[in-house]
Amino acid sequence: MELGVCVASKIDDIDYVVRAEQLGFTHAWFADSQMIWSDPYACLALAADRTSAIRLGTGVAVAATRPAPVTAASIATINHIAPDRTFLGIGTGNTAMRIMGHKPMRIAEFDEYLTSLAPLLRGEEAELMWRGDVSPVRHIMADDGFVSFKPEIPMYVSGFGPRSLALAGKHGHGAVLSIPPDPAFMERIWGSIERGATEVGRTIDRSSFHTCSLTTMVVLEPGEAMDSDRVKEMCGAFAIASLHYTYDQFRNFGRPPSSPVIAEMWDDYRAVVEETPEERRHQRVHAGHNCWVLPEEERFVTADLIASTCLVGSPDQLLDRLAKLDAVGLDQVMLLPPLAPRYDVLESVGAEVIPHL
């Protein structure tokens, strides 16, 4: 089991990734959400220059905001300065698009995008559909020091549902997940990935197909409660982001909460969010997203919500949970702590968990 960090891309916070490397975190995933954070590729370039071992990539890049050739050239630029440790996480843009008031890329469009992107990441020619026209495209100066497509850049496809996970099996070297930290979910995930691979005659080797899931982690102090003020500070922003996602699903598709924990607080949470007028509500839903909890949302950060979204426990309990996730084929857990206590989370996990993995 590997532990990585997901970074709310912040251009003046590269020390955070430097410290993660020092503590033994294996990957730094820079998030791509242009209306709340810094540009991930600018952050990646700085991090590549200041680190030497930690793997660096997008967590995840948004297909809907960049044509495939732009994405390929951007990550190949990072690969030129951090060879053998660059990767690309790619998704449809759940947060990045919704925060602008638009839906993520449709699955059929994402499939087409990945079909073009995969050869471009190898430095090969691909067909690009652009405004109704199709043309062959490749990086025509790939060997002149501007970018590097070798060593190969692994592509990890983000998936929330069966259809997007099938695209990970069809196109990717791995899958980026955001599932409850429960081993019971993984077999269902593998089924979707392998169905997508089978459709194109591909066989997935579970031992080499990289799976990573987003959450965060808190090491409890002796006798500390799951919902202590310190725990809420250390993981509340990630827990509340599950409500942001659920509201988007409800608002755009009419889907009620699938989590019984969220269902219990749903009417109260909706009332808070819907105080903002509809035409501006897309800006309100993700306010503070994975960085802090708005004061009016603090009451929704309950022990049950924390337990259903985050990894919280004593060092031994956390190691046991990680071992169970590893046993069902999850290769990595990436941690996204809130902004203010992010270094405290790194230090505690680096001291109490990583040395024992």
Secondary structure, DSSP 8 states (H G I E B T S, - for coil): -EEEEEE---TT-THHHHHHHHHT--EEEE---TTTS--HHHHHHHHHHH-SSSEEEES-EEGGGS-HHHHHHHHHHHHHHSTTSEEEEEE--HHHHHTTT-----HHHHHHHHHHHHHHHTT--EEEEETTEEEEE--TTTTTTS----S---EEEE-SSHHHHHHHHHH-SEEEE---S-GGGHHHHHHHHHHHHHHTT----TTTSEEEEEE-EEE--TT--TT-HHHHHHHHHHHHHHHHHHHHHHHHH----SSHHHHHHHHHHHHHHTTS-GGGHHHHHTTTTTT---GGGGGG--HHHHHHHSEEE-HHHHHHHHHHHHHTT--EEEE---STTHHHHHHHHHHHTGGG-
